[in-house]
């Protein structure tokens, strides 16, 4: 009988996490002609008949394997995933029950995932090194030298735009006539306003504990000056040589916020999906090297490495954009809190309409509330008024009373914002003869009629169809557009207010931040106009001349079966209402509703968002729903409905066994599996299983007990911890 040989450490064996949906890391041998990679560096390894880029997560590991595959290449001398982010990746793997390799792939910028060299580009600003350059035969070189001499430091792209070439630059560089240099530091050209007493209290509270972990909820009404609090809180952090992460929910807000911050601080960078892969990588590297003081970015910016992080700010913390809805379903807000805890620094969560999760944390004394109850600069909060639409005449969604109010504000040289959170012309194309409706061939959803360009569009799978001349069921020429979309209301407004400029802001008209900025530039000229748009108008924008906000259909959101629908609807109404009366002129908000007695709407109007949120939170606690109880959604989808249902049934059985084996632990509630409210999308059937517990640790233990079966590639499933959308 022989004894098993103990596993031993091998100096040239490493563990690699590969970007595959596999909950394992893999041992590889390092050939003697390669250096041992450091933890957090990228390596090229053979995997499943391909060569892939993985991340080294451990070195000198113990292995029972006698023969291992060799790594092919070490791509980095230093870690591209620093120790803090590596620890965060391991935490995310456990919390979101997601493979480590794919977590690390999510953290890395796309260019780094593809193998790009992780090196900061040399500066692309140029200046002369000598007082004189004289070469009559090199006319282009002479012209470029004279240009730089006359204009001082110039950016490379500006020189190219002026007609010079990179080749000419290189020739002057070779002759040592010019040199690269850092861009000139722009002068700080903004005189900060004097903070209000409430602003100063918030600033002093945060800055007094800069070296300790503490979440703060900056609850300020729209227009109360939350950004000024951010700026003044950041100032001592930057002065101390530390860095700041600022998260914003939308790409459109990033350039706007960047401009405001850049006028107050040097070294401000940004991260968002409209940047190229190379630009994002450069910001990542510069921040890691300590070359940037502040990084402003959307959701994925939460993974930015910092040389010395001193403060985190999450603006509009309630916004659903912070929750990733595909793949690794992380919450950037929650990860920001985790990073603040790890680094022992404060985090400020700002919102006029805080999430119930954040309010619950205040109630449990996990977070400190910093109220800003009044608007800055003496501006007044808008007044709310309801229009009962029952029996009311209207034209393309604009009732007669609302038309009169709009005319009054336009005549007074005010601007009007009309809010309708549904794009397209009409959400339904219906036959008046037989009741047939145009539906998507691949989804359980009605097609939306669009006028420009004309067609029927599925807003779930993006399929497009031609508009039929006749009903496809009875063949009669009796098709009618039913319901309202932004295109239809825009046409109605153009018919009613022919002499007034009308700007539509939705995903169809403003696909880029540049298009959005162009629209807003026209509005901010101050002339009377009407904006019609979706929730894109509700987030953080400042329109000083808007005196009227009209909400056309306040009922839609409150009628959703999702338990979060009342909260989201209230937030949206308050946020869009907050665009009115932000300057010297008073504002008002008119809300059209077919249910003026709706208790949620009445509570919101009479008690404000704070009163509404408190009652809604109490209701959630009574019903045993988040945030009172932690929750996870198991989702499955397949071309075959039975396959998706059976997989979740298997998971439910496994969770039930776990529950039986641990009777002393807190209760586990299992609801489902049931079809998703929109069951079929893109010819795939969707089912879901809800898991609720009274204890977060118990939730993760239960989810960890799930044994993942081998399934056909067409059957996909996911675990969504702390889901934002339960539909």
C-alpha positions as CSV (number, residue, x, y, z in Angstrom):
1,X,0.0,0.0,0.0
2,X,1.5,3.3,-1.0
3,X,0.8,6.6,0.5
4,X,-0.5,9.4,-1.7
5,X,2.2,12.0,-2.4
6,X,1.3,15.4,-0.9
7,X,0.7,18.2,-3.2
8,X,3.7,20.5,-3.5
9,X,4.3,24.1,-4.5
10,X,5.8,24.5,-7.9
11,X,7.8,27.7,-8.5
12,X,6.9,27.7,-12.1
13,X,3.2,26.9,-11.9
14,X,0.6,29.7,-12.0
15,X,-3.2,29.9,-11.9
16,X,-5.0,31.7,-14.7
17,X,-8.5,33.0,-14.9
18,X,-9.8,32.8,-18.5
19,X,-12.7,34.7,-19.9
20,X,-15.1,31.8,-20.2
21,X,-18.4,31.0,-18.3
22,X,-16.6,28.5,-16.1
23,X,-16.4,28.7,-12.4
24,X,-12.7,27.5,-12.2
25,X,-9.2,28.8,-12.6
26,X,-6.6,26.7,-14.4
27,X,-3.0,25.6,-13.7
28,X,-0.3,26.4,-16.2
29,X,3.4,25.9,-16.4
30,X,5.8,28.7,-17.1
31,X,8.6,27.7,-19.5
32,X,12.1,28.5,-18.3
33,X,12.6,31.0,-21.0
34,X,9.8,33.2,-19.6
35,X,9.7,35.2,-16.4
36,X,7.1,34.3,-13.8
37,X,4.2,36.7,-14.4
38,X,3.0,38.8,-11.5
39,X,-0.5,38.4,-10.1
40,X,-2.8,40.7,-12.0
41,X,-0.8,40.6,-15.3
42,X,-2.1,39.2,-18.6
43,X,-0.9,36.0,-20.1
44,X,-1.6,34.2,-23.4
45,X,-2.5,30.6,-22.8
46,X,-3.8,27.6,-24.8
47,X,-7.4,26.9,-23.9
48,X,-9.9,24.6,-25.7
49,X,-8.0,24.5,-29.0
50,X,-7.6,28.3,-29.0
51,X,-5.2,30.8,-27.6
52,X,-6.8,33.2,-25.2
53,X,-5.8,36.1,-22.9
54,X,-6.2,35.4,-19.2
55,X,-5.2,37.0,-16.0
56,X,-2.6,35.4,-13.6
57,X,-4.4,35.1,-10.2
58,X,-1.8,33.1,-8.3
59,X,1.9,32.0,-8.6
60,X,3.9,29.2,-7.2
61,X,0.7,27.2,-6.7
62,X,0.2,23.6,-5.5
63,X,-0.9,21.2,-8.1
64,X,-1.6,17.5,-8.3
65,X,-1.1,17.5,-12.0
66,X,2.1,15.9,-13.4
67,X,1.8,17.5,-16.8
68,X,0.5,21.0,-17.5
69,X,0.2,23.1,-20.6
70,X,2.7,25.9,-20.9
71,X,1.7,29.6,-21.1
72,X,2.7,31.1,-24.5
73,X,3.5,34.7,-23.5
74,X,3.6,37.1,-20.6
75,X,2.1,40.4,-21.8
76,X,2.8,42.6,-18.8
77,X,5.8,43.3,-16.6
78,X,3.5,44.8,-14.0
79,X,-0.1,44.1,-12.9
80,X,-2.8,45.6,-15.1
81,X,-5.3,44.6,-12.5
82,X,-3.9,46.0,-9.2
83,X,-4.3,44.3,-5.9
84,X,-7.4,46.3,-4.9
85,X,-9.3,45.5,-8.1
86,X,-8.2,41.9,-7.9
87,X,-9.7,41.7,-4.4
88,X,-12.8,43.3,-5.7
89,X,-13.1,40.8,-8.5
90,X,-12.9,37.9,-6.1
91,X,-15.6,39.6,-4.0
92,X,-17.8,40.1,-7.1
93,X,-17.4,36.4,-8.0
94,X,-18.8,35.4,-4.6
95,X,-21.5,38.1,-4.4
96,X,-22.8,37.9,-8.0
97,X,-22.1,34.1,-8.4
98,X,-20.2,34.8,-11.7
99,X,-17.0,33.3,-13.0
100,X,-13.8,35.0,-12.0
101,X,-12.4,35.0,-15.5
102,X,-15.4,36.9,-16.9
103,X,-15.5,39.3,-13.9
104,X,-11.9,40.2,-14.7
105,X,-12.8,40.6,-18.4
106,X,-15.5,43.0,-17.4
107,X,-13.1,45.0,-15.2
108,X,-10.5,45.4,-17.9
109,X,-10.9,48.0,-20.7
110,X,-11.7,46.4,-24.0
111,X,-8.3,47.2,-25.5
112,X,-6.6,45.5,-22.7
113,X,-8.8,42.4,-23.1
114,X,-7.8,42.2,-26.7
115,X,-4.0,42.3,-25.9
116,X,-3.2,46.0,-26.5
117,X,0.1,47.2,-25.0
118,X,-0.7,48.8,-21.7
119,X,1.5,51.9,-22.0
120,X,0.7,55.6,-21.6
121,X,1.1,57.4,-24.9
122,X,3.7,60.1,-25.1
123,X,2.1,63.6,-24.9
124,X,0.7,64.8,-28.2
125,X,1.4,68.5,-27.6
126,X,4.3,70.2,-29.3
127,X,6.6,73.3,-28.9
128,X,9.7,74.6,-30.4
129,X,13.1,74.0,-28.7
130,X,15.2,76.6,-30.5
131,X,14.5,80.3,-31.2
132,X,15.2,80.1,-35.0
133,X,14.9,77.5,-37.7
134,X,16.0,78.5,-41.2
135,X,15.9,76.1,-44.1
136,X,14.5,77.7,-47.3
137,X,14.4,74.3,-49.0
138,X,12.2,72.7,-46.4
139,X,9.2,75.0,-46.8
140,X,6.6,72.8,-45.0
141,X,9.0,72.3,-42.0
142,X,9.6,76.0,-41.9
143,X,5.9,76.8,-42.0
144,X,5.2,74.3,-39.1
145,X,8.1,75.7,-37.0
146,X,6.8,79.3,-37.6
147,X,3.3,78.2,-36.6
148,X,4.5,76.7,-33.4
149,X,6.7,79.7,-32.7
150,X,3.8,82.1,-33.2
151,X,1.1,80.0,-31.3
152,X,3.1,78.4,-28.6
153,X,2.2,74.9,-27.4
154,X,-0.2,73.2,-29.9
155,X,-2.0,69.8,-29.8
156,X,-1.1,67.3,-32.5
157,X,-4.7,67.0,-33.8
158,X,-4.9,70.9,-34.1
159,X,-1.8,70.9,-36.2
160,X,-3.2,68.3,-38.5
161,X,-6.4,70.3,-38.8
162,X,-4.3,73.3,-39.8
163,X,-2.9,71.4,-42.7
164,X,0.4,70.0,-41.3
165,X,1.4,66.4,-41.4
166,X,2.7,63.9,-38.8
167,X,5.6,63.3,-41.2
168,X,6.7,66.9,-41.0
169,X,6.4,66.8,-37.2
170,X,8.7,63.7,-37.1
171,X,11.3,65.4,-39.3
172,X,11.4,68.4,-37.0
173,X,11.6,66.1,-34.0
174,X,14.5,64.2,-35.5
175,X,16.3,67.6,-36.0
176,X,15.5,68.5,-32.4
177,X,13.7,71.6,-33.5
178,X,10.5,70.6,-31.7
179,X,9.7,68.5,-28.7
180,X,6.7,66.8,-27.1
181,X,5.3,68.4,-24.0
182,X,2.4,68.2,-21.6
183,X,-0.7,70.2,-22.5
184,X,-0.8,73.6,-20.8
185,X,-2.8,73.8,-17.6
186,X,-6.0,75.7,-18.3
187,X,-6.6,78.6,-15.9
188,X,-9.3,78.1,-13.4
189,X,-11.9,80.5,-14.7
190,X,-14.9,79.9,-12.5
191,X,-15.7,82.0,-9.4
192,X,-17.5,79.6,-7.0
193,X,-20.9,80.8,-5.6
194,X,-21.2,81.3,-1.9
195,X,-22.6,78.1,-0.4
196,X,-25.9,78.1,1.4
197,X,-26.0,77.1,5.1
198,X,-27.4,73.7,4.1
199,X,-24.6,73.2,1.5
200,X,-21.9,74.3,3.9
201,X,-23.2,71.8,6.6
202,X,-23.0,69.0,4.0
203,X,-19.5,70.1,2.9
204,X,-18.2,70.3,6.4
205,X,-19.7,67.0,7.5
206,X,-18.0,65.1,4.6
207,X,-14.6,66.9,4.7
208,X,-14.3,66.4,8.5
209,X,-14.0,62.6,7.9
210,X,-12.1,62.2,4.7
211,X,-9.9,59.5,5.9
212,X,-12.6,57.1,7.1
213,X,-15.3,55.0,5.4
214,X,-18.7,56.6,5.7
215,X,-21.6,56.6,3.2
216,X,-23.5,59.9,2.9
217,X,-26.9,60.4,1.2
218,X,-27.0,64.0,-0.2
219,X,-30.7,64.4,-0.6
220,X,-31.3,67.7,-2.3
221,X,-34.3,68.9,-4.2
222,X,-33.8,69.6,-7.9
223,X,-31.7,72.7,-8.3
224,X,-30.5,72.7,-4.7
225,X,-26.8,72.8,-5.8
226,X,-25.7,69.3,-5.3
227,X,-22.9,69.7,-7.8
228,X,-21.5,72.7,-5.9
229,X,-21.3,70.5,-2.8
230,X,-19.5,67.8,-4.8
231,X,-17.0,70.4,-6.1
232,X,-16.2,71.9,-2.7
233,X,-16.0,68.5,-1.1
234,X,-13.5,67.4,-3.8
235,X,-11.2,70.5,-3.3
236,X,-9.4,69.4,-0.1
237,X,-9.0,65.8,-1.5
238,X,-7.2,67.1,-4.6
239,X,-5.2,69.5,-2.6
240,X,-4.0,66.6,-0.5
241,X,-2.8,64.8,-3.6
242,X,-5.5,62.2,-3.7
243,X,-7.9,61.3,-6.5
244,X,-11.7,61.3,-6.9
245,X,-14.1,59.1,-8.8
246,X,-17.4,60.7,-9.9
247,X,-20.1,58.4,-11.4
248,X,-22.9,59.8,-13.5
249,X,-25.7,57.8,-15.0
250,X,-25.7,58.9,-18.6
251,X,-23.2,59.5,-21.3
252,X,-25.0,62.8,-22.1
253,X,-24.2,64.1,-18.6
254,X,-20.5,63.3,-18.8
255,X,-19.2,66.1,-21.1
256,X,-21.6,68.5,-19.2
257,X,-20.2,67.5,-15.9
258,X,-16.6,67.4,-17.2
259,X,-16.8,71.0,-18.3
260,X,-18.0,72.2,-14.9
261,X,-15.3,70.2,-13.1
262,X,-12.5,71.2,-15.5
263,X,-13.2,74.9,-14.8
264,X,-12.4,74.3,-11.1
265,X,-9.7,71.5,-11.2
266,X,-6.7,70.4,-13.3
267,X,-6.3,66.8,-14.4
268,X,-9.9,65.8,-15.1
269,X,-10.5,62.8,-17.3
270,X,-13.7,61.0,-18.4
271,X,-14.8,57.4,-19.2
272,X,-17.8,56.5,-21.2
273,X,-18.9,54.2,-24.1
274,X,-18.7,56.9,-26.8
275,X,-14.9,56.9,-26.4
276,X,-12.7,54.7,-28.5
277,X,-11.1,51.6,-26.9
278,X,-7.7,53.3,-27.0
279,X,-9.0,56.5,-25.3
280,X,-10.6,54.5,-22.5
281,X,-7.4,52.5,-22.0
282,X,-5.3,55.7,-21.8
283,X,-7.6,57.2,-19.2
284,X,-7.4,53.9,-17.2
285,X,-3.6,53.9,-17.3
286,X,-3.2,57.6,-16.5
287,X,-5.4,57.3,-13.5
288,X,-3.6,54.2,-12.3
289,X,-0.3,56.2,-12.6
290,X,-1.7,59.1,-10.7
291,X,-1.7,61.5,-13.6
292,X,-5.4,62.3,-13.3
293,X,-6.9,64.0,-10.2
294,X,-10.6,63.3,-11.1
295,X,-12.3,60.7,-13.3
296,X,-15.9,61.3,-14.3
297,X,-17.6,58.3,-16.0
298,X,-20.6,56.1,-16.4
299,X,-21.3,52.7,-14.9
300,X,-18.1,50.9,-16.0
301,X,-15.9,53.7,-14.6
302,X,-16.4,52.1,-11.2
303,X,-13.6,49.7,-12.2
304,X,-11.0,52.4,-12.8
305,X,-7.7,51.8,-10.9
306,X,-6.4,54.7,-8.8
307,X,-2.9,55.5,-7.4
308,X,-4.5,56.9,-4.3
309,X,-8.3,57.2,-4.1
310,X,-9.6,59.7,-1.6
311,X,-13.3,60.2,-2.4
312,X,-16.2,58.6,-4.4
313,X,-19.3,60.5,-5.6
314,X,-22.3,58.8,-7.2
315,X,-24.6,61.4,-8.8
316,X,-28.3,60.5,-9.3
317,X,-27.7,57.4,-7.3
318,X,-31.2,56.2,-7.8
319,X,-30.8,55.8,-11.6
320,X,-31.4,52.4,-13.1
321,X,-28.5,53.0,-15.5
322,X,-26.1,52.0,-12.7
323,X,-27.4,48.4,-12.9
324,X,-25.9,46.3,-15.6
325,X,-28.7,44.3,-17.2
326,X,-26.7,41.7,-19.2
327,X,-23.9,39.4,-18.5
328,X,-22.4,40.3,-15.1
329,X,-25.4,42.0,-13.6
330,X,-23.5,44.3,-11.2
331,X,-24.6,47.6,-9.6
332,X,-22.1,50.3,-10.0
333,X,-23.5,52.2,-7.0
334,X,-23.1,49.2,-4.8
335,X,-19.6,48.4,-6.0
336,X,-18.7,52.1,-5.4
337,X,-19.8,51.6,-1.8
338,X,-17.7,48.5,-1.6
339,X,-14.6,50.2,-3.0
340,X,-15.1,53.1,-0.5
341,X,-15.3,50.6,2.4
342,X,-12.2,48.8,1.2
343,X,-10.2,52.0,0.8
344,X,-11.5,53.6,4.0
345,X,-12.9,56.7,2.4
346,X,-16.2,58.6,2.3
347,X,-18.7,58.1,-0.5
348,X,-21.4,60.7,-1.3
349,X,-24.6,59.4,-3.0
350,X,-26.6,62.3,-4.4
351,X,-30.2,62.5,-5.6
352,X,-33.4,64.5,-5.4
353,X,-35.3,61.2,-5.4
354,X,-33.2,58.7,-3.5
355,X,-33.7,55.0,-4.0
356,X,-35.5,53.2,-1.2
357,X,-32.4,51.1,-0.7
358,X,-30.5,54.3,0.2
359,X,-33.3,55.6,2.4
360,X,-33.5,52.2,4.2
361,X,-29.7,52.4,4.9
362,X,-30.3,55.9,6.5
363,X,-33.1,54.4,8.6
364,X,-30.7,51.6,9.7
365,X,-28.0,54.2,10.5
366,X,-25.6,52.7,7.9
367,X,-25.6,56.0,6.1
368,X,-25.9,59.7,7.1
369,X,-28.4,61.9,5.4
370,X,-27.3,65.4,4.3
371,X,-30.5,67.4,3.3
372,X,-30.6,70.3,0.9
373,X,-34.3,71.3,1.2
374,X,-34.3,74.5,-0.8
375,X,-33.1,75.5,-4.3
376,X,-29.9,77.5,-4.6
377,X,-30.0,81.2,-5.7
378,X,-33.5,81.8,-4.3
379,X,-35.3,79.8,-7.0
380,X,-38.6,78.4,-5.9
381,X,-39.9,74.8,-6.3
382,X,-42.5,74.4,-9.0
383,X,-46.2,74.1,-8.1
384,X,-48.0,70.9,-9.2
385,X,-51.5,70.8,-10.8
386,X,-53.5,67.8,-12.0
387,X,-55.7,67.6,-15.2
388,X,-58.4,65.0,-15.0
389,X,-58.5,63.5,-18.5
390,X,-61.7,61.6,-18.0
391,X,-64.1,63.0,-20.6
392,X,-61.5,65.6,-21.6
393,X,-61.0,66.6,-25.3
394,X,-57.4,66.3,-26.4
395,X,-55.4,66.5,-29.6
396,X,-52.5,64.0,-29.9
397,X,-52.3,63.9,-26.1
398,X,-52.6,67.6,-25.5
399,X,-55.8,68.4,-23.6
400,X,-57.6,71.7,-24.1
401,X,-56.7,73.0,-20.6
402,X,-53.0,72.1,-21.2
403,X,-53.0,73.8,-24.5
404,X,-54.2,77.1,-22.8
405,X,-51.5,76.8,-20.2
406,X,-48.8,76.2,-22.8
407,X,-49.9,79.3,-24.8
408,X,-49.8,81.4,-21.6
409,X,-46.2,80.4,-20.9
410,X,-45.1,80.9,-24.5
411,X,-46.7,84.3,-24.6
412,X,-44.8,85.2,-21.4
413,X,-41.5,84.3,-23.2
414,X,-41.1,81.1,-21.3
415,X,-40.0,77.7,-22.5
416,X,-42.1,74.5,-22.2
417,X,-41.0,70.9,-21.6
418,X,-43.5,68.2,-22.5
419,X,-42.7,64.8,-21.1
420,X,-43.9,61.5,-22.6
421,X,-41.9,58.4,-21.9
422,X,-42.7,56.5,-25.0
423,X,-40.9,57.1,-28.3
424,X,-42.4,56.5,-31.8
425,X,-45.7,57.7,-33.3
426,X,-48.1,55.2,-31.7
427,X,-47.5,52.1,-29.6
428,X,-50.2,50.1,-31.4
429,X,-51.5,49.7,-34.9
430,X,-55.1,48.4,-34.7
431,X,-57.8,47.4,-37.1
432,X,-61.0,49.3,-36.4
433,X,-62.9,46.6,-38.2
434,X,-61.9,43.3,-36.5
435,X,-59.6,44.4,-33.7
436,X,-56.4,42.9,-35.2
437,X,-53.1,44.4,-33.8
438,X,-49.7,44.5,-35.4
439,X,-47.4,42.3,-33.3
440,X,-43.8,41.2,-33.6
441,X,-43.2,37.9,-35.2
442,X,-40.4,37.1,-32.8
443,X,-41.8,38.6,-29.5
444,X,-44.9,38.6,-27.5
445,X,-45.2,42.4,-28.0
446,X,-47.0,44.9,-30.1
447,X,-45.1,46.8,-32.8
448,X,-44.7,50.5,-32.4
449,X,-45.6,52.7,-35.4
450,X,-42.9,55.2,-36.4
451,X,-43.4,58.0,-38.9
452,X,-39.8,59.1,-39.5
453,X,-38.6,56.8,-40.9
454,X,-42.0,55.2,-41.5
455,X,-42.3,51.6,-40.3
456,X,-43.3,49.2,-37.6
457,X,-40.6,48.6,-35.0
458,X,-40.3,46.2,-32.1
459,X,-38.7,48.0,-29.2
460,X,-37.7,44.7,-27.6
461,X,-35.8,42.9,-30.4
462,X,-35.4,45.9,-32.8
463,X,-37.0,44.1,-35.8
464,X,-38.5,46.4,-38.4
465,X,-41.5,45.8,-40.6
466,X,-43.3,47.7,-43.4
467,X,-46.6,49.3,-42.5
468,X,-49.3,47.2,-44.2
469,X,-51.9,48.9,-46.4
470,X,-54.7,46.7,-45.2
471,X,-55.5,44.6,-42.1
472,X,-53.7,41.3,-42.3
473,X,-56.7,39.5,-40.7
474,X,-59.8,40.9,-42.4
475,X,-58.0,42.7,-45.4
476,X,-60.0,45.9,-44.7
477,X,-58.4,49.3,-45.1
478,X,-59.3,50.3,-41.5
479,X,-55.9,50.5,-39.7
480,X,-55.6,53.1,-37.0
481,X,-52.7,54.3,-34.8
482,X,-53.7,53.9,-31.2
483,X,-51.9,55.6,-28.3
484,X,-49.3,58.3,-28.0
485,X,-45.6,58.4,-28.8
486,X,-43.2,61.3,-28.9
487,X,-43.5,61.6,-32.7
488,X,-47.3,61.8,-32.6
489,X,-47.3,64.4,-29.9
490,X,-44.6,66.4,-31.7
491,X,-46.8,66.5,-34.8
492,X,-49.8,67.6,-32.6
493,X,-47.7,70.4,-31.0
494,X,-46.5,71.6,-34.4
495,X,-50.2,71.8,-35.6
496,X,-51.2,73.7,-32.4
497,X,-48.2,76.0,-32.2
498,X,-47.1,76.7,-35.7
499,X,-44.9,79.6,-35.0
500,X,-43.0,78.0,-32.1
501,X,-39.8,76.0,-32.5
502,X,-40.3,72.4,-31.3
503,X,-37.4,70.1,-30.4
504,X,-37.9,66.4,-29.9
505,X,-35.4,64.6,-27.6
506,X,-35.5,60.8,-27.6
507,X,-33.4,57.9,-28.7
508,X,-34.4,58.4,-32.3
509,X,-33.3,62.0,-32.6
510,X,-30.3,62.1,-30.2
511,X,-28.3,58.9,-30.6
512,X,-25.0,60.7,-29.6
513,X,-24.1,63.1,-26.9
514,X,-23.1,65.6,-29.7
515,X,-26.7,65.5,-31.1
516,X,-28.1,66.1,-27.6
517,X,-25.8,69.0,-26.9
518,X,-26.8,70.6,-30.2
519,X,-30.4,70.4,-29.3
520,X,-29.8,71.8,-25.8
521,X,-27.7,74.6,-27.3
522,X,-30.7,75.8,-29.3
523,X,-32.9,75.6,-26.2
524,X,-30.4,77.5,-24.0
525,X,-30.5,80.5,-26.4
526,X,-33.5,81.4,-24.3
527,X,-36.1,82.0,-27.0
528,X,-39.6,80.6,-26.4
529,X,-39.8,77.0,-27.5
530,X,-41.2,73.6,-26.7
531,X,-39.2,70.4,-25.9
532,X,-40.9,67.1,-26.2
533,X,-39.1,64.1,-25.0
534,X,-38.6,60.9,-23.0
535,X,-36.7,60.3,-19.7
536,X,-33.6,61.7,-21.4
537,X,-34.9,65.1,-20.4
538,X,-35.3,64.2,-16.8
539,X,-31.6,63.7,-15.8
540,X,-29.5,66.5,-14.4
541,X,-30.1,69.0,-17.2
542,X,-30.3,72.7,-16.4
543,X,-32.8,74.7,-18.5
544,X,-33.0,78.2,-16.9
545,X,-35.8,79.4,-19.1
546,X,-38.2,76.5,-18.7
547,X,-41.2,77.7,-16.8
548,X,-43.7,74.9,-17.5
549,X,-43.3,71.1,-17.4
550,X,-46.2,69.0,-18.8
551,X,-46.5,65.3,-18.0
552,X,-48.8,63.8,-20.5
553,X,-49.4,60.3,-19.1
554,X,-48.6,59.9,-15.5
555,X,-50.6,56.7,-15.1
556,X,-48.5,54.3,-17.2
557,X,-45.7,53.7,-14.8
558,X,-48.0,53.2,-11.8
559,X,-49.9,50.4,-13.5
560,X,-46.9,48.1,-14.1
561,X,-46.9,44.8,-12.2
562,X,-43.3,45.3,-11.1
563,X,-43.2,46.1,-7.4
564,X,-40.6,48.8,-8.1
565,X,-42.9,50.6,-10.6
566,X,-44.4,53.2,-8.2
567,X,-40.9,54.2,-6.9
568,X,-39.6,54.6,-10.5
569,X,-42.6,56.5,-11.7
570,X,-42.5,58.9,-8.7
571,X,-38.8,59.5,-9.3
572,X,-39.3,60.2,-13.0
573,X,-42.1,62.6,-12.4
574,X,-40.2,64.5,-9.7
575,X,-37.0,64.6,-11.8
576,X,-38.7,65.9,-14.9
577,X,-40.7,68.4,-12.9
578,X,-37.5,69.7,-11.4
579,X,-36.5,71.1,-14.8
580,X,-39.1,73.9,-14.3
581,X,-38.4,77.2,-12.5
582,X,-34.7,76.6,-11.8
583,X,-33.7,80.3,-12.3
584,X,-35.4,83.6,-11.4
585,X,-38.7,82.8,-13.1
586,X,-41.2,80.6,-11.2
587,X,-42.2,77.3,-12.7
588,X,-45.2,75.0,-12.6
589,X,-46.0,71.4,-13.4
590,X,-49.2,70.2,-15.0
591,X,-49.9,66.4,-14.9
592,X,-52.5,64.8,-17.1
593,X,-54.0,61.7,-15.5
594,X,-57.0,59.4,-16.0
595,X,-56.7,58.4,-12.3
596,X,-56.5,61.6,-10.3
597,X,-57.5,59.6,-7.2
598,X,-54.5,57.1,-7.6
599,X,-53.1,57.0,-4.0
600,X,-49.5,56.9,-5.2
601,X,-50.0,60.1,-7.3
602,X,-52.0,61.8,-4.6
603,X,-49.4,61.0,-2.0
604,X,-46.6,62.3,-4.3
605,X,-48.4,65.6,-5.1
606,X,-49.5,66.3,-1.5
607,X,-46.5,65.1,0.5
608,X,-43.7,65.4,-2.0
609,X,-41.2,62.6,-2.8
610,X,-40.0,62.4,0.8
611,X,-43.5,61.6,2.1
612,X,-44.2,59.2,-0.8
613,X,-40.9,57.3,-0.4
614,X,-41.5,56.9,3.4
615,X,-44.9,55.3,2.8
616,X,-43.6,53.2,0.0
617,X,-40.8,52.0,2.1
618,X,-43.1,51.0,4.9
619,X,-45.3,49.1,2.4
620,X,-42.2,47.2,1.1
621,X,-41.2,46.3,4.7
622,X,-44.7,45.0,5.4
623,X,-44.8,42.9,2.2
624,X,-41.3,41.5,2.8
625,X,-39.8,42.9,-0.4
626,X,-36.4,44.6,-1.0
627,X,-34.8,46.5,0.5
628,X,-36.3,44.9,3.6
629,X,-35.4,41.4,2.3
630,X,-32.5,40.5,0.0
631,X,-33.6,39.1,-3.3
632,X,-32.2,37.2,-6.3
633,X,-33.8,36.3,-9.7
634,X,-32.8,33.2,-11.5
635,X,-33.6,33.6,-15.2
636,X,-33.6,31.1,-18.0
637,X,-34.3,31.5,-21.7
638,X,-34.4,29.1,-24.6
639,X,-36.1,28.6,-28.0
640,X,-38.0,25.8,-26.2
641,X,-40.1,27.0,-23.3
642,X,-40.1,23.6,-21.7
643,X,-36.3,23.6,-21.4
644,X,-36.2,27.0,-19.7
645,X,-39.0,26.0,-17.3
646,X,-37.4,22.6,-16.4
647,X,-34.0,24.1,-15.7
648,X,-35.5,26.5,-13.2
649,X,-37.6,23.7,-11.7
650,X,-34.3,21.8,-11.1
651,X,-32.8,24.8,-9.4
652,X,-35.9,25.2,-7.3
653,X,-35.5,21.6,-6.2
654,X,-31.9,22.1,-5.3
655,X,-32.8,25.2,-3.3
656,X,-35.6,23.4,-1.5
657,X,-33.2,20.6,-0.5
658,X,-30.8,23.2,0.8
659,X,-33.6,24.8,2.8
660,X,-34.6,21.4,4.2
661,X,-31.0,20.6,5.2
662,X,-30.7,23.9,7.1
663,X,-34.0,24.3,8.9
664,X,-32.5,26.5,11.7
665,X,-31.5,29.2,9.2
666,X,-33.6,32.1,8.2
667,X,-36.5,31.5,5.9
668,X,-36.0,31.0,2.1
669,X,-39.0,31.9,-0.1
670,X,-39.1,30.5,-3.6
671,X,-41.6,32.0,-6.0
672,X,-41.9,30.3,-9.4
673,X,-40.7,29.3,-11.9
674,X,-43.1,31.4,-13.9
675,X,-43.1,32.9,-17.4
676,X,-41.7,36.4,-17.5
677,X,-44.4,39.1,-18.1
678,X,-43.0,39.4,-21.6
679,X,-42.5,35.7,-22.1
680,X,-41.1,35.6,-25.7
681,X,-38.4,38.0,-26.9
682,X,-36.4,37.3,-30.2
683,X,-38.0,33.8,-30.4
684,X,-36.7,32.9,-27.0
685,X,-38.9,31.9,-24.1
686,X,-38.1,33.5,-20.7
687,X,-38.9,32.1,-17.3
688,X,-37.8,33.3,-13.9
689,X,-37.5,32.0,-10.3
690,X,-37.5,34.5,-7.4
691,X,-35.5,33.8,-4.2
692,X,-36.2,35.9,-1.1
693,X,-34.5,35.5,2.3
694,X,-34.4,37.4,5.6
695,X,-30.7,37.2,5.7
696,X,-28.1,38.2,3.0
697,X,-25.6,35.6,4.1
698,X,-28.3,32.9,3.8
699,X,-29.2,34.1,0.3
700,X,-25.6,33.6,-0.9
701,X,-25.3,30.2,0.8
702,X,-28.5,29.1,-1.0
703,X,-27.3,30.4,-4.4
704,X,-23.9,28.7,-3.9
705,X,-25.7,25.4,-3.3
706,X,-27.0,25.4,-6.9
707,X,-25.2,22.7,-9.0
708,X,-24.8,24.0,-12.5
709,X,-25.7,21.3,-15.0
710,X,-24.3,21.0,-18.5
711,X,-26.8,22.4,-20.9
712,X,-27.2,23.0,-24.6
713,X,-25.7,26.3,-25.7
714,X,-29.1,27.5,-26.8
715,X,-30.3,27.3,-23.1
716,X,-29.0,30.4,-21.3
717,X,-29.5,31.2,-17.6
718,X,-28.3,33.8,-15.2
719,X,-28.4,34.8,-11.5
720,X,-29.3,38.4,-10.8
721,X,-28.6,39.4,-7.3
722,X,-30.4,42.6,-6.2
723,X,-32.3,42.8,-9.4
724,X,-33.5,46.2,-10.4
725,X,-36.0,45.0,-12.9
726,X,-38.1,42.0,-11.8
727,X,-39.9,41.7,-15.1
